[in-house]
Amino acid sequence: MSQGPKTAVTNLNVLLPLAYALAVVATASLASGTATTVVAVGGGVLLGLWFAFGRRATRG
């Protein structure tokens, strides 16, 4: 029996980039430029690692 398609709410390929963008915007609004840079670079690296390796592990 096949499963139905994932919705955007349950799809990490949609949720993670949205969370990353929200974190960068929130940090830019509330903190210094250095903090924004750290969040943007760190989040970008983690997001890149997810798309490079994490998706494979969750596909089964």
BAZA-936654 format. One record per residue: residue number from 1; x, y, z of N, C-alpha, C, O in turn. Coordinates in pm, 1 decimal. Each point is the difference from the previous one (the first is absolute). Layout:
# residues N
<seq: NUM; n_x: X; n_y: Y; n_z: Z; ca_x: X; ca_y: Y; ca_z: Z; c_x: X; c_y: Y; c_z: Z; o_x: X; o_y: Y; o_z: Z>
...
***
This chain:
# residues 60
<seq: 1; n_x: 83.5; n_y: -116.8; n_z: 0.0; ca_x: -83.5; ca_y: 116.8; ca_z: 0.0; c_x: 89.1; c_y: 124.7; c_z: 0.0; o_x: 87.7; o_y: 13.0; o_z: 85.4>
<seq: 2; n_x: -108.9; n_y: 76.9; n_z: -178.5; ca_x: 83.2; ca_y: 119.6; ca_z: -7.4; c_x: -57.4; c_y: 110.0; c_z: 87.9; o_x: -120.3; o_y: 6.7; o_z: 25.3>
<seq: 3; n_x: 209.1; n_y: 77.7; n_z: 19.5; ca_x: -41.5; ca_y: 112.8; ca_z: 82.9; c_x: -28.7; c_y: 119.0; c_z: -89.2; o_x: 56.6; o_y: 13.0; o_z: -108.5>
<seq: 4; n_x: -143.6; n_y: 72.2; n_z: 154.3; ca_x: -31.4; ca_y: 120.7; ca_z: -74.3; c_x: 115.4; c_y: 98.7; c_z: 5.1; o_x: 91.6; o_y: -16.7; o_z: 80.6>
<seq: 5; n_x: -94.2; n_y: 117.9; n_z: -164.0; ca_x: 107.9; ca_y: 99.0; ca_z: -0.2; c_x: 2.0; c_y: 80.2; c_z: 130.0; o_x: -103.6; o_y: 23.3; o_z: 62.3>
<seq: 6; n_x: 223.0; n_y: 17.8; n_z: -23.4; ca_x: 12.6; ca_y: 82.3; ca_z: 119.9; c_x: -52.2; c_y: 140.2; c_z: -29.2; o_x: 16.5; o_y: 52.8; o_z: -109.9>
<seq: 7; n_x: -78.8; n_y: 4.9; n_z: 209.4; ca_x: -41.7; ca_y: 138.4; ca_z: -13.7; c_x: 116.2; c_y: 90.1; c_z: 39.9; o_x: 98.5; o_y: -46.6; o_z: 57.4>
<seq: 8; n_x: -109.9; n_y: 172.5; n_z: -87.2; ca_x: 107.6; ca_y: 93.9; ca_z: 33.5; c_x: 21.3; c_y: 8.6; c_z: 150.0; o_x: 111.0; o_y: 28.3; o_z: 45.1>
<seq: 9; n_x: -215.0; n_y: -52.2; n_z: 32.4; ca_x: 10.0; ca_y: 9.9; ca_z: 145.2; c_x: 86.8; c_y: -112.0; c_z: 57.0; o_x: 65.8; o_y: 19.6; o_z: 102.2>
<seq: 10; n_x: -64.5; n_y: -134.7; n_z: -165.4; ca_x: 76.7; ca_y: -113.4; ca_z: 51.9; c_x: 127.0; c_y: -26.0; c_z: -78.9; o_x: 71.9; o_y: -95.3; o_z: 30.2>
<seq: 11; n_x: -42.4; n_y: 175.9; n_z: -128.7; ca_x: 115.3; ca_y: -22.2; ca_z: -85.5; c_x: 118.6; c_y: 83.8; c_z: 49.5; o_x: -3.4; o_y: 122.9; o_z: -5.7>
<seq: 12; n_x: 108.2; n_y: -190.6; n_z: 54.4; ca_x: 117.1; ca_y: 72.5; ca_z: 51.0; c_x: 71.3; c_y: 79.0; c_z: -108.7; o_x: 69.0; o_y: 97.2; o_z: 30.6>
<seq: 13; n_x: -83.8; n_y: -136.2; n_z: -155.7; ca_x: 62.9; ca_y: 74.3; ca_z: -108.5; c_x: -62.6; c_y: 137.4; c_z: -18.3; o_x: 58.4; o_y: 87.0; o_z: -64.6>
<seq: 14; n_x: -175.6; n_y: -67.3; n_z: 120.4; ca_x: -65.4; ca_y: 131.0; ca_z: -1.0; c_x: 18.5; c_y: 69.8; c_z: 134.9; o_x: 29.2; o_y: 119.4; o_z: 5.4>
<seq: 15; n_x: -46.4; n_y: -194.5; n_z: 102.2; ca_x: 4.3; ca_y: 59.7; ca_z: 133.8; c_x: 137.6; c_y: 53.1; c_z: 38.6; o_x: 10.1; o_y: 107.8; o_z: 58.4>
<seq: 16; n_x: 95.0; n_y: -180.9; n_z: -89.8; ca_x: 134.1; ca_y: 44.1; ca_z: 40.7; c_x: 41.8; c_y: 131.1; c_z: -66.5; o_x: 49.0; o_y: 88.5; o_z: 70.2>
<seq: 17; n_x: -65.4; n_y: -71.0; n_z: -201.6; ca_x: 33.0; ca_y: 131.2; ca_z: -58.2; c_x: -85.7; c_y: 114.2; c_z: 54.8; o_x: 48.7; o_y: 111.8; o_z: 16.6>
<seq: 18; n_x: -176.4; n_y: -139.7; n_z: 11.5; ca_x: -84.7; ca_y: 103.9; ca_z: 58.6; c_x: 48.0; c_y: 38.5; c_z: 140.0; o_x: 4.4; o_y: 118.1; o_z: 34.6>
<seq: 19; n_x: 31.2; n_y: -217.5; n_z: 44.7; ca_x: 50.9; ca_y: 27.8; ca_z: 134.9; c_x: 131.1; c_y: 77.3; c_z: -6.8; o_x: 23.1; o_y: 90.7; o_z: 79.9>
<seq: 20; n_x: 62.4; n_y: -126.3; n_z: -175.1; ca_x: 127.8; ca_y: 69.9; ca_z: -18.2; c_x: -24.5; c_y: 146.9; c_z: -36.7; o_x: 61.5; o_y: 89.7; o_z: 57.7>
<seq: 21; n_x: -150.3; n_y: -66.0; n_z: -152.2; ca_x: -29.1; ca_y: 137.7; ca_z: -41.2; c_x: -58.9; c_y: 80.5; c_z: 116.0; o_x: 35.1; o_y: 116.3; o_z: 19.9>
<seq: 22; n_x: -123.8; n_y: -178.4; n_z: 55.6; ca_x: -59.2; ca_y: 67.4; ca_z: 116.3; c_x: 106.5; c_y: 33.2; c_z: 104.5; o_x: -2.4; o_y: 108.1; o_z: 58.8>
<seq: 23; n_x: 95.6; n_y: -200.7; n_z: -35.8; ca_x: 106.6; ca_y: 24.2; ca_z: 97.7; c_x: 90.5; c_y: 114.8; c_z: -44.3; o_x: 40.2; o_y: 82.1; o_z: 82.4>
<seq: 24; n_x: -8.2; n_y: -75.7; n_z: -210.5; ca_x: 85.7; ca_y: 108.1; ca_z: -49.4; c_x: -71.6; c_y: 134.1; c_z: 11.3; o_x: 59.5; o_y: 98.2; o_z: 44.2>
<seq: 25; n_x: -185.1; n_y: -93.3; n_z: -83.1; ca_x: -76.3; ca_y: 125.8; ca_z: 6.9; c_x: -18.0; c_y: 44.7; c_z: 144.9; o_x: 14.9; o_y: 118.2; o_z: 30.8>
<seq: 26; n_x: -46.8; n_y: -211.4; n_z: 57.7; ca_x: -18.7; ca_y: 35.1; ca_z: 140.6; c_x: 130.2; c_y: 49.6; c_z: 61.8; o_x: 0.7; o_y: 97.1; o_z: 75.7>
<seq: 27; n_x: 109.2; n_y: -164.2; n_z: -108.2; ca_x: 129.4; ca_y: 43.0; ca_z: 53.7; c_x: 39.5; c_y: 136.1; c_z: -55.8; o_x: 52.8; o_y: 83.9; o_z: 73.0>
<seq: 28; n_x: -77.6; n_y: -61.7; n_z: -200.1; ca_x: 32.5; ca_y: 129.5; ca_z: -60.0; c_x: -81.5; c_y: 111.9; c_z: 63.1; o_x: 48.3; o_y: 112.4; o_z: 14.0>
<seq: 29; n_x: -171.8; n_y: -143.2; n_z: 24.0; ca_x: -86.7; ca_y: 101.6; ca_z: 59.5; c_x: 35.7; c_y: 30.0; c_z: 144.9; o_x: -12.6; o_y: 113.6; o_z: 45.6>
<seq: 30; n_x: 57.3; n_y: -216.0; n_z: 26.2; ca_x: 14.3; ca_y: 14.3; ca_z: 145.3; c_x: 144.4; c_y: 5.3; c_z: 50.5; o_x: 22.7; o_y: 38.0; o_z: 114.9>
<seq: 31; n_x: 74.1; n_y: -74.5; n_z: -196.8; ca_x: 137.2; ca_y: -10.5; ca_z: 50.6; c_x: 96.5; c_y: 77.1; c_z: -89.3; o_x: -40.2; o_y: 69.0; o_z: -93.6>
<seq: 32; n_x: 167.2; n_y: -82.6; n_z: 125.0; ca_x: 103.4; ca_y: 73.5; ca_z: -73.0; c_x: 31.6; c_y: -67.3; c_z: -133.5; o_x: -46.2; o_y: -110.6; o_z: -28.2>
<seq: 33; n_x: 124.7; n_y: 178.7; n_z: -51.5; ca_x: 41.9; ca_y: -54.7; ca_z: -128.9; c_x: 84.9; c_y: -124.8; c_z: 14.6; o_x: -8.1; o_y: -91.0; o_z: -82.5>
<seq: 34; n_x: 89.6; n_y: 86.4; n_z: 187.0; ca_x: 84.6; ca_y: -117.9; ca_z: 22.8; c_x: -85.4; c_y: -122.0; c_z: 32.2; o_x: 25.5; o_y: -109.3; o_z: -50.6>
<seq: 35; n_x: -125.9; n_y: 127.9; n_z: 134.1; ca_x: -89.1; ca_y: -111.6; ca_z: 33.7; c_x: -75.9; c_y: -48.0; c_z: -123.6; o_x: -18.9; o_y: -120.1; o_z: -19.2>
<seq: 36; n_x: -23.8; n_y: 213.6; n_z: -63.3; ca_x: -70.0; ca_y: -36.6; ca_z: -122.9; c_x: 90.9; c_y: -79.4; c_z: -92.5; o_x: -43.5; o_y: -97.0; o_z: -62.2>
<seq: 37; n_x: 168.6; n_y: 137.7; n_z: 53.0; ca_x: 96.5; ca_y: -71.9; ca_z: -83.4; c_x: 20.0; c_y: -141.3; c_z: 50.9; o_x: 3.6; o_y: -94.4; o_z: -79.0>
<seq: 38; n_x: 9.4; n_y: 78.6; n_z: 208.5; ca_x: 19.6; ca_y: -133.2; ca_z: 59.0; c_x: -120.8; c_y: -88.9; c_z: -29.0; o_x: 16.0; o_y: -115.7; o_z: -38.8>
<seq: 39; n_x: -135.8; n_y: 168.8; n_z: 57.3; ca_x: -121.1; ca_y: -78.7; ca_z: -25.5; c_x: -11.8; c_y: -33.5; c_z: -148.6; o_x: -34.7; o_y: -112.7; o_z: -35.3>
<seq: 40; n_x: 62.9; n_y: 208.1; n_z: -50.5; ca_x: -12.6; ca_y: -23.5; ca_z: -143.8; c_x: 100.4; c_y: -103.8; c_z: -49.4; o_x: -36.2; o_y: -91.0; o_z: -74.5>
<seq: 41; n_x: 161.5; n_y: 104.4; n_z: 115.7; ca_x: 103.2; ca_y: -94.2; ca_z: -45.9; c_x: -21.4; c_y: -137.2; c_z: 63.0; o_x: 1.8; o_y: -101.6; o_z: -69.6>
<seq: 42; n_x: -22.0; n_y: 98.5; n_z: 201.2; ca_x: -20.8; ca_y: -128.9; ca_z: 66.8; c_x: -123.3; c_y: -72.6; c_z: -51.2; o_x: 4.5; o_y: -120.2; o_z: -25.9>
<seq: 43; n_x: -113.8; n_y: 192.5; n_z: 11.1; ca_x: -121.6; ca_y: -60.7; ca_z: -51.9; c_x: 13.9; c_y: -43.8; c_z: -143.8; o_x: -52.3; o_y: -104.6; o_z: -38.7>
<seq: 44; n_x: 122.2; n_y: 183.3; n_z: -40.9; ca_x: 22.4; ca_y: -37.3; ca_z: -139.9; c_x: 80.7; c_y: -128.3; c_z: -12.8; o_x: -29.8; o_y: -85.2; o_z: -83.8>
<seq: 45; n_x: 131.8; n_y: 72.1; n_z: 167.0; ca_x: 81.7; ca_y: -122.3; ca_z: -1.4; c_x: -84.2; c_y: -119.8; c_z: 43.4; o_x: 3.7; o_y: -105.0; o_z: -64.2>
<seq: 46; n_x: -79.1; n_y: 120.2; n_z: 172.5; ca_x: -84.1; ca_y: -110.9; ca_z: 46.9; c_x: -107.1; c_y: -36.9; c_z: -102.4; o_x: -28.3; o_y: -117.9; o_z: -20.9>
<seq: 47; n_x: -30.5; n_y: 217.6; n_z: -42.2; ca_x: -100.3; ca_y: -27.1; ca_z: -101.9; c_x: 61.8; c_y: -70.4; c_z: -120.7; o_x: -60.2; o_y: -91.0; o_z: -57.1>
<seq: 48; n_x: 179.2; n_y: 133.0; n_z: 19.2; ca_x: 70.4; ca_y: -67.0; ca_z: -108.8; c_x: 32.8; c_y: -144.4; c_z: 33.4; o_x: -12.5; o_y: -88.1; o_z: -85.1>
<seq: 49; n_x: 54.3; n_y: 63.1; n_z: 208.4; ca_x: 27.4; ca_y: -137.6; ca_z: 42.0; c_x: -127.5; c_y: -83.8; c_z: -1.3; o_x: 2.8; o_y: -117.3; o_z: -37.4>
<seq: 50; n_x: -113.8; n_y: 176.8; n_z: 77.9; ca_x: -127.3; ca_y: -73.5; ca_z: -3.2; c_x: -33.8; c_y: -41.2; c_z: -143.5; o_x: -34.5; o_y: -115.5; o_z: -24.8>
<seq: 51; n_x: 44.3; n_y: 210.1; n_z: -69.9; ca_x: -35.7; ca_y: -32.5; ca_z: -137.2; c_x: 102.3; c_y: -93.8; c_z: -64.6; o_x: -33.6; o_y: -73.1; o_z: -93.1>
<seq: 52; n_x: 156.3; n_y: 74.7; n_z: 141.1; ca_x: 101.3; ca_y: -90.1; ca_z: -55.7; c_x: -10.1; c_y: -141.1; c_z: 57.4; o_x: 16.2; o_y: -97.5; o_z: -73.3>
<seq: 53; n_x: -42.8; n_y: 85.4; n_z: 203.6; ca_x: 7.5; ca_y: -131.2; ca_z: 63.9; c_x: -126.4; c_y: -39.1; c_z: 75.9; o_x: -35.5; o_y: -117.9; o_z: -0.4>
<seq: 54; n_x: -32.9; n_y: 209.1; n_z: 64.2; ca_x: -112.0; ca_y: -33.3; ca_z: 86.2; c_x: -119.5; c_y: -55.9; c_z: -72.2; o_x: -67.8; o_y: -88.8; o_z: 51.6>
<seq: 55; n_x: 40.5; n_y: 139.5; n_z: -171.4; ca_x: -115.4; ca_y: -48.5; ca_z: -75.7; c_x: 14.7; c_y: -147.3; c_z: -35.7; o_x: -98.3; o_y: -74.0; o_z: -1.8>
<seq: 56; n_x: 220.3; n_y: 31.9; n_z: -26.6; ca_x: 21.9; ca_y: -140.5; ca_z: -36.2; c_x: -35.3; c_y: -92.6; c_z: 114.9; o_x: -58.1; o_y: -106.4; o_z: -21.2>
<seq: 57; n_x: 92.7; n_y: 146.0; n_z: 142.1; ca_x: -24.7; ca_y: -84.4; ca_z: 117.0; c_x: -149.2; c_y: -11.6; c_z: 30.5; o_x: -44.1; o_y: -102.0; o_z: 53.0>
<seq: 58; n_x: -33.3; n_y: 203.8; n_z: -85.2; ca_x: -142.0; ca_y: -4.0; ca_z: 33.8; c_x: -84.3; c_y: -64.1; c_z: -110.0; o_x: -118.4; o_y: -25.8; o_z: 21.6>
<seq: 59; n_x: 175.0; n_y: 0.0; n_z: -136.5; ca_x: -78.8; ca_y: -59.3; ca_z: -109.3; c_x: -28.3; c_y: -147.7; c_z: 25.2; o_x: -99.7; o_y: -54.0; o_z: -48.0>
<seq: 60; n_x: 188.0; n_y: -10.9; n_z: 123.5; ca_x: -21.5; ca_y: -140.6; ca_z: 32.5; c_x: 51.3; c_y: -85.2; c_z: -103.6; o_x: -9.4; o_y: -122.3; o_z: 10.4>
***
